[in-house]
Amino acid sequence: MKNKFLPLSLLIFVLIVASFYITSQFIQPPSKKEFTIATGSKDGQYYKTALLYKEILEKQKVKVNIITSNGSIDNLNLLKEKKADMAFIQNGIDHDVSTHKIKSLASTYYEPLWIFYKNEKYTMDYIVELTSKKISIGKEGSGTFDLSSKILNDNNVNNTNSSILNYSTKEAKDKLLKGEIDAMFLVISPDSPIIKELLENPDINLFSFKRAKAYSRKYNFLEPITLYEGTINLYKNLPSQNVNLLSTTATLVVREDFSEELTRLILKSIKNIHNKKTLFETENQFPNIDNITIVPSTEAQRYFEYGDTWLEKIFPYWIASNLDRLKILLIPLLTLLIPLLKGGFPLYRWSIRSKIYRWYDEVQALDLDLEGLEKEELKNKLLEIEELKKEIKEETKVPLSYMGEYYDLIMHLELIISKVNIKINSY
């Protein structure tokens, strides 16, 4: 009788456990804390940036593998072949979205297009003036090759009227300095030693895009930027005048099945690398998803629109992400909570009253046993009733608001005791 409440409690517990177990089957497992990123050559800016990512992410227990390549086109193929999970590419390169199945995460910094040409005592104003020249536009598979080809084709400069060559950056620089080629195209960071070396050489000129805005209207991924006089070196006054450049951006792309958790962690982590003010970038300009030609991933769009979640602002990232994945468990919790709250008060009243009512079976049995007993038997029964009364007083603890029911029980026992005493006195 004392355990009538146990089956109901056990049933509720089983329902809760079953609900949580069923719901847990729909929870995504934690993402693998490892990915592979494709860069360019080891002396390029992509590789150097990937090393910074590796350093900051491995402090958060994420393993970062780096593989090198010839550049953006090769990186897209590495993603397609699933040899890489993430890659740097040059924004605006030609690609087949349906074939590569990639999404972008963010633009991270400007990548200007630099055109250096031999100083033959005149200034070149238009790309068409490169006709009949020997021009290096980078290796096939590189972003430089892709962008340079577009610019030259727009000006009808091609292999039929010029000599288009595919040297590496170092090879092209050496040949330009030796006078073996007339011009070289390269897409590279202004911090590169090659830029400073070529700007310092009086035999080399830097092309200034007179129609930079026209190119930026034709290609939405290009932006006109200005390299102001003296920016590279104030003492040497490099460059010696303002130069109009065209710039694309370095873009992080991933396979479309890339982990959402890693996406958020990476964007959160690289923000502190790319949000600084530099030669061309203003503070907090990067990373962003502006003018990206590859559709951003849904999670990247969400991150740039809303920023960190309230959980990420309170907890370290991996704790926040695990809590976020477990939010689905609120479904069974709320489902059970509503009826439990609704039936909680009646259940509480019943559980308190049951502490009193559970004695009535014994009280009734004692009352029915009084019929036909002899005097000695009645005296023994009286002792049994007194013992029961003592037991009830010791074990039955109820709130004051339920003392009425408690005293009703005691009064019923007193009535039975009076009844027994009358029977004993009647003998």
MOQUIRA-V295041 format. One record per helix or strand. SS is the DSSP state (2 for helix, 1 for strand). FROM is the first residue (numbers start at 1). TO is the last residue. If there is no record, write none. Layout:
ss = [SS,SS]
from = [FROM,FROM]
to = [TO,TO]
This chain:
ss = [2,1,2,1,2,1,2,1,2,1,2,1,2,1,2,1,2,1,1,1,1,2,1,1,2,2,2,2,2,2]
from = [4,34,45,63,72,86,97,102,127,134,143,163,169,183,193,204,212,223,233,238,243,260,288,296,298,310,317,360,375,400]
to = [24,38,58,67,80,90,100,118,130,136,154,165,178,187,200,206,218,227,233,238,255,274,288,296,306,314,357,369,395,425]
